[in-house]
Amino acid sequence: MRRYETVFILRPDLGEIQVKETIKRFEGFVTAGGGELIETEEWGARELAYRIGTERRGFYVRLDYTAPTAVVSEVERNLKLSDGVLRYLSVMLEQEADAAKVRAEVEARKRRIEQARAAAESRAAAAEHVPDPAADVPDAPEELLSPPDDGTSEPSNGEQQD
C-alpha cells in the first residue's frame, strides 16, 4: 500500500470535544477503507499564514497512514464537505510502504527524541547546580587581584611618563 500524509486545519471555535470527534471521524474513514493509521499528530491552534475567510487561527492536525488511493479520495471528499475544516492537503510519501515497519520507525524516532530531551534537561539541571568557583576563594589582597603592571599602561594619577 501507499503511504500518505494528510494535514487539515479545523476552525478554531470548535470545542475540544468536537475537535477530537472530527479527528476520530477522519481516522475512521482511513481504517474503514482498508487503510492503517501510522500516526496522528495534533499540532494545536496556530496563527494562519494568511486569513481564510474571517479566520486568523486554526487547529492543525496531521494524519500519517497507508491506504489504497480510493481511501485518500474518500478522506478528501469528506474533508471538503465538512464545515469545520478550513483547508486540507494530502501528499503521497511512499509508493510502497509497510505500515508495521513505518510505525516501528516512527516509535523509534519518538523514543530518540524523548531521550535527547531528557538528556538535555538533565544537563540543564546540572548546569544550574554547578557551584561558582569564585565564591569559594577567600578574600585576597588587592595586588593579587589586579593585573601585573608591565610598564605599558599610563599612570593613573595624571603624571606623564618620560
Rosetta constraint file for C-alpha pairs under 8 A:
AtomPair CA 1 CA 66 HARMONIC 5.89 0.50
AtomPair CA 1 CA 67 HARMONIC 5.60 0.50
AtomPair CA 1 CA 68 HARMONIC 5.98 0.50
AtomPair CA 1 CA 95 HARMONIC 7.25 0.50
AtomPair CA 1 CA 96 HARMONIC 5.48 0.50
AtomPair CA 1 CA 97 HARMONIC 5.82 0.50
AtomPair CA 1 CA 98 HARMONIC 7.14 0.50
AtomPair CA 2 CA 66 HARMONIC 5.35 0.50
AtomPair CA 2 CA 67 HARMONIC 5.77 0.50
AtomPair CA 2 CA 68 HARMONIC 6.47 0.50
AtomPair CA 2 CA 69 HARMONIC 7.73 0.50
AtomPair CA 2 CA 92 HARMONIC 7.11 0.50
AtomPair CA 2 CA 93 HARMONIC 7.64 0.50
AtomPair CA 2 CA 94 HARMONIC 5.74 0.50
AtomPair CA 2 CA 95 HARMONIC 4.84 0.50
AtomPair CA 2 CA 96 HARMONIC 5.01 0.50
AtomPair CA 2 CA 97 HARMONIC 5.68 0.50
AtomPair CA 3 CA 64 HARMONIC 7.43 0.50
AtomPair CA 3 CA 65 HARMONIC 5.70 0.50
AtomPair CA 3 CA 66 HARMONIC 4.20 0.50
AtomPair CA 3 CA 67 HARMONIC 6.54 0.50
AtomPair CA 3 CA 92 HARMONIC 5.89 0.50
AtomPair CA 3 CA 93 HARMONIC 5.39 0.50
AtomPair CA 3 CA 94 HARMONIC 5.05 0.50
AtomPair CA 3 CA 95 HARMONIC 6.68 0.50
AtomPair CA 3 CA 96 HARMONIC 7.00 0.50
AtomPair CA 3 CA 97 HARMONIC 5.83 0.50
AtomPair CA 4 CA 64 HARMONIC 5.95 0.50
AtomPair CA 4 CA 65 HARMONIC 5.45 0.50
AtomPair CA 4 CA 66 HARMONIC 5.94 0.50
AtomPair CA 4 CA 67 HARMONIC 7.36 0.50
AtomPair CA 4 CA 72 HARMONIC 7.92 0.50
AtomPair CA 4 CA 90 HARMONIC 6.82 0.50
AtomPair CA 4 CA 91 HARMONIC 5.59 0.50
AtomPair CA 4 CA 92 HARMONIC 4.36 0.50
AtomPair CA 4 CA 93 HARMONIC 5.36 0.50
AtomPair CA 4 CA 94 HARMONIC 7.23 0.50
AtomPair CA 5 CA 62 HARMONIC 6.95 0.50
AtomPair CA 5 CA 63 HARMONIC 5.59 0.50
AtomPair CA 5 CA 64 HARMONIC 4.55 0.50
AtomPair CA 5 CA 65 HARMONIC 6.42 0.50
AtomPair CA 5 CA 90 HARMONIC 5.60 0.50
AtomPair CA 5 CA 91 HARMONIC 5.29 0.50
AtomPair CA 5 CA 92 HARMONIC 6.39 0.50
AtomPair CA 5 CA 93 HARMONIC 6.77 0.50
AtomPair CA 6 CA 62 HARMONIC 5.74 0.50
AtomPair CA 6 CA 63 HARMONIC 5.15 0.50
AtomPair CA 6 CA 64 HARMONIC 6.64 0.50
AtomPair CA 6 CA 88 HARMONIC 7.00 0.50
AtomPair CA 6 CA 89 HARMONIC 5.55 0.50
AtomPair CA 6 CA 90 HARMONIC 4.15 0.50
AtomPair CA 6 CA 91 HARMONIC 6.36 0.50
AtomPair CA 7 CA 60 HARMONIC 7.07 0.50
AtomPair CA 7 CA 61 HARMONIC 5.64 0.50
AtomPair CA 7 CA 62 HARMONIC 4.37 0.50
AtomPair CA 7 CA 63 HARMONIC 6.33 0.50
AtomPair CA 7 CA 88 HARMONIC 5.57 0.50
AtomPair CA 7 CA 89 HARMONIC 5.37 0.50
AtomPair CA 7 CA 90 HARMONIC 6.46 0.50
AtomPair CA 8 CA 60 HARMONIC 5.92 0.50
AtomPair CA 8 CA 61 HARMONIC 5.49 0.50
AtomPair CA 8 CA 62 HARMONIC 6.60 0.50
AtomPair CA 8 CA 85 HARMONIC 6.88 0.50
AtomPair CA 8 CA 86 HARMONIC 7.50 0.50
AtomPair CA 8 CA 87 HARMONIC 5.66 0.50
AtomPair CA 8 CA 88 HARMONIC 4.02 0.50
AtomPair CA 8 CA 89 HARMONIC 6.38 0.50
AtomPair CA 9 CA 58 HARMONIC 5.66 0.50
AtomPair CA 9 CA 59 HARMONIC 5.33 0.50
AtomPair CA 9 CA 60 HARMONIC 4.59 0.50
AtomPair CA 9 CA 61 HARMONIC 6.39 0.50
AtomPair CA 9 CA 85 HARMONIC 5.76 0.50
AtomPair CA 9 CA 86 HARMONIC 5.43 0.50
AtomPair CA 9 CA 87 HARMONIC 5.32 0.50
AtomPair CA 9 CA 88 HARMONIC 6.27 0.50
AtomPair CA 10 CA 14 HARMONIC 7.64 0.50
AtomPair CA 10 CA 19 HARMONIC 7.60 0.50
AtomPair CA 10 CA 58 HARMONIC 5.60 0.50
AtomPair CA 10 CA 59 HARMONIC 4.90 0.50
AtomPair CA 10 CA 60 HARMONIC 6.42 0.50
AtomPair CA 10 CA 61 HARMONIC 7.84 0.50
AtomPair CA 10 CA 84 HARMONIC 5.49 0.50
AtomPair CA 10 CA 85 HARMONIC 4.47 0.50
AtomPair CA 10 CA 86 HARMONIC 5.60 0.50
AtomPair CA 10 CA 87 HARMONIC 7.54 0.50
AtomPair CA 11 CA 55 HARMONIC 7.63 0.50
AtomPair CA 11 CA 57 HARMONIC 7.65 0.50
AtomPair CA 11 CA 58 HARMONIC 5.36 0.50
AtomPair CA 11 CA 59 HARMONIC 6.38 0.50
AtomPair CA 11 CA 84 HARMONIC 5.35 0.50
AtomPair CA 11 CA 85 HARMONIC 6.10 0.50
AtomPair CA 11 CA 86 HARMONIC 6.16 0.50
AtomPair CA 12 CA 45 HARMONIC 6.84 0.50
AtomPair CA 12 CA 55 HARMONIC 7.89 0.50
AtomPair CA 12 CA 57 HARMONIC 6.09 0.50
AtomPair CA 12 CA 58 HARMONIC 4.82 0.50
AtomPair CA 12 CA 59 HARMONIC 5.71 0.50
AtomPair CA 14 CA 18 HARMONIC 5.89 0.50
AtomPair CA 14 CA 19 HARMONIC 6.26 0.50
AtomPair CA 14 CA 84 HARMONIC 7.41 0.50
AtomPair CA 15 CA 19 HARMONIC 6.22 0.50
AtomPair CA 16 CA 20 HARMONIC 6.25 0.50
AtomPair CA 17 CA 21 HARMONIC 6.17 0.50
AtomPair CA 18 CA 22 HARMONIC 6.04 0.50
AtomPair CA 19 CA 23 HARMONIC 6.23 0.50
AtomPair CA 20 CA 24 HARMONIC 6.16 0.50
AtomPair CA 21 CA 25 HARMONIC 6.05 0.50
AtomPair CA 22 CA 26 HARMONIC 6.43 0.50
AtomPair CA 23 CA 27 HARMONIC 6.16 0.50
AtomPair CA 23 CA 61 HARMONIC 7.82 0.50
AtomPair CA 24 CA 28 HARMONIC 6.00 0.50
AtomPair CA 25 CA 29 HARMONIC 6.55 0.50
AtomPair CA 26 CA 30 HARMONIC 6.60 0.50
AtomPair CA 26 CA 75 HARMONIC 6.58 0.50
AtomPair CA 27 CA 31 HARMONIC 6.45 0.50
AtomPair CA 27 CA 37 HARMONIC 7.25 0.50
AtomPair CA 27 CA 63 HARMONIC 7.79 0.50
AtomPair CA 28 CA 32 HARMONIC 5.77 0.50
AtomPair CA 29 CA 33 HARMONIC 6.17 0.50
AtomPair CA 29 CA 71 HARMONIC 7.22 0.50
AtomPair CA 29 CA 74 HARMONIC 7.28 0.50
AtomPair CA 29 CA 75 HARMONIC 6.16 0.50
AtomPair CA 30 CA 34 HARMONIC 6.74 0.50
AtomPair CA 30 CA 35 HARMONIC 5.08 0.50
AtomPair CA 30 CA 36 HARMONIC 6.73 0.50
AtomPair CA 30 CA 37 HARMONIC 7.13 0.50
AtomPair CA 30 CA 65 HARMONIC 7.66 0.50
AtomPair CA 30 CA 67 HARMONIC 7.09 0.50
AtomPair CA 30 CA 71 HARMONIC 6.12 0.50
AtomPair CA 30 CA 72 HARMONIC 7.65 0.50
AtomPair CA 30 CA 75 HARMONIC 7.06 0.50
AtomPair CA 31 CA 35 HARMONIC 4.83 0.50
AtomPair CA 31 CA 36 HARMONIC 5.73 0.50
AtomPair CA 31 CA 37 HARMONIC 7.09 0.50
AtomPair CA 33 CA 67 HARMONIC 7.65 0.50
AtomPair CA 33 CA 68 HARMONIC 7.92 0.50
AtomPair CA 33 CA 70 HARMONIC 7.82 0.50
AtomPair CA 33 CA 71 HARMONIC 5.48 0.50
AtomPair CA 34 CA 67 HARMONIC 6.49 0.50
AtomPair CA 34 CA 68 HARMONIC 7.44 0.50
AtomPair CA 34 CA 71 HARMONIC 7.64 0.50
AtomPair CA 35 CA 65 HARMONIC 6.84 0.50
AtomPair CA 35 CA 66 HARMONIC 5.42 0.50
AtomPair CA 35 CA 67 HARMONIC 3.99 0.50
AtomPair CA 35 CA 68 HARMONIC 6.77 0.50
AtomPair CA 35 CA 71 HARMONIC 7.15 0.50
AtomPair CA 36 CA 65 HARMONIC 5.58 0.50
AtomPair CA 36 CA 66 HARMONIC 5.31 0.50
AtomPair CA 36 CA 67 HARMONIC 6.44 0.50
AtomPair CA 36 CA 99 HARMONIC 6.58 0.50
AtomPair CA 37 CA 63 HARMONIC 7.51 0.50
AtomPair CA 37 CA 64 HARMONIC 6.26 0.50
AtomPair CA 37 CA 65 HARMONIC 4.34 0.50
AtomPair CA 37 CA 66 HARMONIC 6.57 0.50
AtomPair CA 37 CA 99 HARMONIC 7.70 0.50
AtomPair CA 38 CA 63 HARMONIC 7.85 0.50
AtomPair CA 38 CA 64 HARMONIC 5.38 0.50
AtomPair CA 38 CA 65 HARMONIC 4.94 0.50
AtomPair CA 38 CA 66 HARMONIC 7.31 0.50
AtomPair CA 38 CA 99 HARMONIC 6.40 0.50
AtomPair CA 38 CA 100 HARMONIC 7.93 0.50
AtomPair CA 38 CA 102 HARMONIC 7.14 0.50
AtomPair CA 38 CA 103 HARMONIC 5.30 0.50
AtomPair CA 39 CA 63 HARMONIC 6.11 0.50
AtomPair CA 39 CA 64 HARMONIC 5.06 0.50
AtomPair CA 39 CA 65 HARMONIC 6.87 0.50
AtomPair CA 39 CA 103 HARMONIC 7.41 0.50
AtomPair CA 39 CA 106 HARMONIC 7.95 0.50
AtomPair CA 40 CA 61 HARMONIC 7.41 0.50
AtomPair CA 40 CA 62 HARMONIC 5.76 0.50
AtomPair CA 40 CA 63 HARMONIC 4.70 0.50
AtomPair CA 40 CA 64 HARMONIC 6.24 0.50
AtomPair CA 41 CA 61 HARMONIC 5.83 0.50
AtomPair CA 41 CA 62 HARMONIC 5.07 0.50
AtomPair CA 41 CA 63 HARMONIC 6.55 0.50
AtomPair CA 42 CA 59 HARMONIC 8.00 0.50
AtomPair CA 42 CA 60 HARMONIC 6.26 0.50
AtomPair CA 42 CA 61 HARMONIC 4.61 0.50
AtomPair CA 42 CA 62 HARMONIC 6.41 0.50
AtomPair CA 43 CA 59 HARMONIC 7.17 0.50
AtomPair CA 43 CA 60 HARMONIC 5.15 0.50
AtomPair CA 43 CA 61 HARMONIC 5.71 0.50
AtomPair CA 43 CA 62 HARMONIC 7.45 0.50
AtomPair CA 44 CA 58 HARMONIC 7.99 0.50
AtomPair CA 44 CA 59 HARMONIC 5.05 0.50
AtomPair CA 44 CA 60 HARMONIC 5.43 0.50
AtomPair CA 44 CA 61 HARMONIC 7.21 0.50
AtomPair CA 45 CA 57 HARMONIC 6.64 0.50
AtomPair CA 45 CA 58 HARMONIC 5.33 0.50
AtomPair CA 45 CA 59 HARMONIC 4.09 0.50
AtomPair CA 45 CA 60 HARMONIC 6.31 0.50
AtomPair CA 46 CA 57 HARMONIC 5.56 0.50
AtomPair CA 46 CA 58 HARMONIC 5.66 0.50
AtomPair CA 46 CA 59 HARMONIC 6.32 0.50
AtomPair CA 46 CA 60 HARMONIC 7.27 0.50
AtomPair CA 47 CA 56 HARMONIC 6.12 0.50
AtomPair CA 47 CA 57 HARMONIC 4.46 0.50
AtomPair CA 47 CA 58 HARMONIC 6.58 0.50
AtomPair CA 48 CA 52 HARMONIC 7.93 0.50
AtomPair CA 48 CA 56 HARMONIC 5.53 0.50
AtomPair CA 48 CA 57 HARMONIC 5.14 0.50
AtomPair CA 48 CA 58 HARMONIC 6.47 0.50
AtomPair CA 50 CA 56 HARMONIC 7.02 0.50
AtomPair CA 51 CA 55 HARMONIC 5.65 0.50
AtomPair CA 51 CA 56 HARMONIC 5.06 0.50
AtomPair CA 52 CA 56 HARMONIC 6.78 0.50
AtomPair CA 52 CA 86 HARMONIC 7.12 0.50
AtomPair CA 58 CA 86 HARMONIC 7.77 0.50
AtomPair CA 65 CA 99 HARMONIC 7.45 0.50
AtomPair CA 66 CA 97 HARMONIC 7.04 0.50
AtomPair CA 66 CA 98 HARMONIC 7.74 0.50
AtomPair CA 66 CA 99 HARMONIC 6.15 0.50
AtomPair CA 67 CA 71 HARMONIC 6.14 0.50
AtomPair CA 67 CA 72 HARMONIC 7.18 0.50
AtomPair CA 68 CA 72 HARMONIC 7.10 0.50
AtomPair CA 69 CA 73 HARMONIC 6.47 0.50
AtomPair CA 70 CA 74 HARMONIC 6.26 0.50
AtomPair CA 71 CA 75 HARMONIC 6.15 0.50
AtomPair CA 72 CA 76 HARMONIC 6.10 0.50
AtomPair CA 72 CA 90 HARMONIC 7.73 0.50
AtomPair CA 73 CA 77 HARMONIC 6.04 0.50
AtomPair CA 74 CA 78 HARMONIC 6.27 0.50
AtomPair CA 75 CA 79 HARMONIC 6.14 0.50
AtomPair CA 76 CA 80 HARMONIC 6.11 0.50
AtomPair CA 76 CA 88 HARMONIC 7.83 0.50
AtomPair CA 76 CA 90 HARMONIC 7.73 0.50
AtomPair CA 77 CA 81 HARMONIC 6.41 0.50
AtomPair CA 78 CA 82 HARMONIC 6.07 0.50
AtomPair CA 79 CA 85 HARMONIC 6.38 0.50
AtomPair CA 79 CA 88 HARMONIC 7.14 0.50
AtomPair CA 80 CA 85 HARMONIC 7.40 0.50
AtomPair CA 97 CA 101 HARMONIC 7.97 0.50
AtomPair CA 97 CA 102 HARMONIC 7.24 0.50
AtomPair CA 98 CA 102 HARMONIC 6.19 0.50
AtomPair CA 99 CA 103 HARMONIC 5.90 0.50
AtomPair CA 100 CA 104 HARMONIC 6.20 0.50
AtomPair CA 101 CA 105 HARMONIC 6.34 0.50
AtomPair CA 102 CA 106 HARMONIC 6.17 0.50
AtomPair CA 103 CA 107 HARMONIC 6.20 0.50
AtomPair CA 104 CA 108 HARMONIC 6.13 0.50
AtomPair CA 105 CA 109 HARMONIC 6.16 0.50
AtomPair CA 106 CA 110 HARMONIC 6.23 0.50
AtomPair CA 107 CA 111 HARMONIC 6.21 0.50
AtomPair CA 108 CA 112 HARMONIC 6.25 0.50
AtomPair CA 109 CA 113 HARMONIC 6.22 0.50
AtomPair CA 110 CA 114 HARMONIC 6.17 0.50
AtomPair CA 111 CA 115 HARMONIC 6.09 0.50
AtomPair CA 112 CA 116 HARMONIC 6.09 0.50
AtomPair CA 113 CA 117 HARMONIC 6.06 0.50
AtomPair CA 114 CA 118 HARMONIC 6.06 0.50
AtomPair CA 115 CA 119 HARMONIC 6.07 0.50
AtomPair CA 116 CA 120 HARMONIC 6.09 0.50
AtomPair CA 117 CA 121 HARMONIC 6.15 0.50
AtomPair CA 118 CA 122 HARMONIC 6.15 0.50
AtomPair CA 119 CA 123 HARMONIC 6.15 0.50
AtomPair CA 120 CA 124 HARMONIC 6.10 0.50
AtomPair CA 121 CA 125 HARMONIC 6.06 0.50
AtomPair CA 122 CA 126 HARMONIC 6.04 0.50
AtomPair CA 123 CA 127 HARMONIC 6.07 0.50
AtomPair CA 124 CA 128 HARMONIC 6.34 0.50
AtomPair CA 125 CA 129 HARMONIC 6.65 0.50
AtomPair CA 126 CA 130 HARMONIC 6.48 0.50
AtomPair CA 131 CA 135 HARMONIC 7.89 0.50
AtomPair CA 132 CA 136 HARMONIC 7.40 0.50
AtomPair CA 133 CA 137 HARMONIC 7.14 0.50
AtomPair CA 140 CA 144 HARMONIC 6.54 0.50
AtomPair CA 140 CA 145 HARMONIC 6.93 0.50
AtomPair CA 141 CA 145 HARMONIC 6.87 0.50
AtomPair CA 142 CA 146 HARMONIC 6.34 0.50
AtomPair CA 143 CA 147 HARMONIC 7.94 0.50
AtomPair CA 149 CA 153 HARMONIC 7.31 0.50
AtomPair CA 154 CA 160 HARMONIC 7.89 0.50
AtomPair CA 154 CA 161 HARMONIC 7.73 0.50
AtomPair CA 155 CA 159 HARMONIC 6.28 0.50
AtomPair CA 155 CA 160 HARMONIC 7.24 0.50
AtomPair CA 155 CA 161 HARMONIC 7.70 0.50
